[in-house]
């Protein structure tokens, strides 16, 4: 028998969350973002759950090709574009759209011996986040150079919000990013391109934005893109990470638990040992008190996370025994709550689920 840790992917929840993105997006089409192996949920499962999406977006060229091999025939976009000239034959062969965010990419396109197949380009504006994208003043030159390449067609102007969950952020409010985008858009004169601005946070919190495409990411998997709980937006967990108790220790006041003896009991306790550790993707930096469900009862982590095990307080879990179910996050225990207690975000926990954890699927 394998170790008793599994990540259950809830297809119906993923599809439900996609429907919420569609509802908030109004008339906009939806890019379902499936990067990082669909945020750890499995590319094939996501392709199935988001079958109704208008397009799929990711950053991995090889995974984009896999989507075509899985039978996805609608648009696919590479959010970071291509990385090397050697990627371009695959991009053309499989009709994959690319974001173009710097002049170095344009130079590679200009020098490439491209076939006649058209590459659709999404021209990225740096609206102040200062990761990827052209400064608004550079957009006309970038557009003109791209238009001069016979096999390239610019189809969209896009931008990424830095603070969509904090509309009035004093360093970079949403309105300022929109202003910079509008400057870039106006610099193209009469040219009319499709527009893509909203990530999950903007989709849920700034529904007044008018655009052609929404890029929905974390919300599709049941994570919240803001300080509000995912359930407040009607989102359902897309993954439940489960394991079992593999041992129970009876300890006395003054006894310590785990590496470094970080946790010391102040009274007699029952300590449950769970088959889950940082090698499975559980955060090693999780602190005492991080929530866990044992036999459906809420309890907490005690002691340092080790490679293959964590220890939890089962003193008040009357039914706890070897073999009892443990939910690390998912149904009954929001992943964002676990992440917050561990000093991180739900995105990281989803993406960190290790390869040795079996992914199983249910409707």
Helices and strands as residue ranges (DSSP letters): E 6-10, H 11-25, E 29-33, H 35-39, H 43-49, E 55-58, H 61-69, E 75-78, G 85-87, H 88-93, E 97-100, H 103-111, E 119-124, G 136-138, H 139-147, E 152-158, H 174-186, E 194-196, H 200-205, E 213-216, G 218-221, G 230-233, E 239-251, E 256-257, G 259-261, E 263-264, E 269-274, G 278-280, E 291-294, E 297-300, E 310-313, E 325-329, H 335-341, H 346-352, E 358-362
